[in-house]
Amino acid sequence: MTESLDEKRLRKIKLIYGIALAFIALTLVSSSLLMQFAIKRNGGDSRVVNLSGRQRMLSQRLTKCVFALEHMASPEELARGARELTESLASWKTAHLGLQYGDASLGLPERENSPQITALFAEMEPFHAAMVKEIEGLVKRGKGWEFDPAALRRAAVVMLANESHFLALMDKITFLFDKEAKERFPPCSSWKRSLWRSAC
């Protein structure tokens, strides 16, 4: 039996309708995957910015600990101060590397920073290394958490001489981390592409 013109037209309409539905489904799946990637990446950026800001706080804590140890007399105070110093140093060193190369334990994926941020880390390295070396030497030379007053004074001088440079550069790095994250995933607005409107 020959197919009528209406039946052919109906079949063609069904085919077009099926293709349209498939395209819509594909678009929705693609949009969902894209949004999941964006959310994951944005979460990583937030973690980077937070840790970067925390690095400034830890550098100030390390300097404070060195000065505080000079005024601690009892073994309990010295032990507590030395423990805070060593724990802060370990966190500071780990985050310093994690912000440059990534660290799964800190929730930082492997990363490749922009040339501007890489250059700032390179400029910062002598100041960071000087402070790390001095504190590690101070802890190593301490006996039973008893520190030589002269060694503490020398460590305080080294920390003060380098901390201001570290802080200034860390401020710039934190600003750039935040700026680059916002450029990758700008805030939603009415004129953004339709794929992003669902995130608003």
N, C-alpha and C positions, 0 to 999 in steps of 0.2 A: 504494500500500500504506500503510495507516494505521500510524503509528509506535506501537510498544508503550510501555506505561508505563515499563518499565525503561530503554528507549532514551532517553526524554525525561528521565528522572531522571539518566542517565549524561551526557547533553549538558549538563544544568544544572550537574552537578558539575564537568565540564570547564571550563565558562564561569567558575564561581566560582574554580576552581583557577588559571585563566589570569589572572583579575583580581588574585588574591592574589599571584601571581608578579610581575606588572607593578608592583604596589604595593611589593613588597619591593625590586625593582630600582630603582624611583624613589627609595625611601628610602635605599638604599645610595649612589646617585649624589649625592643631596642632601647626605648625610652627608659624602661625600668632598669635595664642593665647599666645604662649610662648614668642614671641617678644613683644607683648603688655604688658605682665607681667614684662618682663625685663626692658622695657622703663619706666614703672610706678615705679618699684622698684628703678631703677637707678636715676629717678627724685627725689624720696624720699631721697636717699643717698646724692644727691647733696645738697638738702635743709638742711640736718643734718650737713654736712660739713660747709656750709655757716654760719649757725646759731652758730655753735661751734666757728668758727673764730670770729664772731661778739661778742660773749661773752667776748673775750679778750678786744676788743675795748670798750665795755660798762663798764668793770671794770676800765679801764683807764679813761674813761669819768667821772665816779662817783668820782674817786679820784681828778680829775681836778676840778670838780664842788665844792667839799668841800673846796679846797684851794682857788678857785675863790671867794667864798662867803665871805671869810675873808677880801677881798679887795673891796667889793661892798658897796657903801654908800647909794645911792638913793633907795627909795622904788621900783622904776621901775626895777632897776638892780637886787635887791634882789628877787623880785617876779619872774623875768625871770630865775634867777639862781636856785631858789628853784623849779620852775616848771620843769626845765631841770633835776634837781636831782631826783625828784619824778617820772617823766616819764621814765627816764633811769633805775631807780631801779625797777619799775614795769616790764619793758621789760626784764631786766636781770633775775629777779626771775621767770618769766613765762617761758623763754627759758631754764633756768636751770632745771626745772622740765620736760619740754617738751622733752629735749634731753635724759632724763632718761626713761620717761614713755610714751611719745607721747602726742601730743596736736593737735586736728583737726584745731583749730583756727590758728595755725602756719603752717599748712600743714604737720604736722608730724604724721604719723600713729602710732598706738600702737606698742610699740617696746620692745624687750628684748635684751639688750646689751650683748656683750661678757663679760665673767668673768673679763678680763683685764680692760675693760672700766668701768665696775661696781666698781671694786676695786679702780680705780683712782678717780671716783666720791666720793666714801666713804672717801678716803684720803683727798679730797678737801673740804668736807663738813664743818669741823670746821672753815676754813678760810672764806668760803662763808658766813656761818652763822654769824660769828663775824662782817663782813662788813655790812650785812643786818641789824643786830640788832642795830649797831651804827648809821646807816643812818636813820632807822625808828625812833629811839629815838631822833635823832637830829631834824627831821622834826616835830615830835610830840611835842617837847618842844618849838619849834619856835612859836613866837606869832606875827601874822601879818607879817610873813616872816622876823621877826627880830630875829637874832640868838645871843646867848650869845657867846662872843669871846672865853671864856674858853672852851665851849662845841665844838666850831668849831675846836679849836686846838687839843682837845682830839680826835675828829673824824678823823682829819688829821693823827694823830699818829696811830690810829687803822687801817686806810686804808693803810698807808704805810707799817705797820707791816705785813699785811695779803695779800696785792695785789701781791707781788712778788711770793709768794707761789701759789696763785690762778693761776697766769699767767703761771707759769712753768708746773703745772698740766694740765691746759687747753690746752697748746701746745701739750702735750703728747696725750691727748684725741682727739684733732683735727687730729693729725697724724694717730692715730689708726682708727678713723672713715674713713678717706680717704683710708688707707691701706686695711681695711676690705671691703670697697665698691669695690675697684679695684680687690680684690681677688674673690669677688662674680661674678663680671661681667668684666672679663679681656678684653682688647682691641682686636678688630678683627684682624685676620691675615690669611694668605693663608692656614695655616695648621689647622685652627679651623674646628669644625664639620660643615657639610653642613647646618644644621639648622640655624647657626649663620651667614653664608656667606651673606645672604640678608641684614644684618644690616651694612655691611662694606661700 
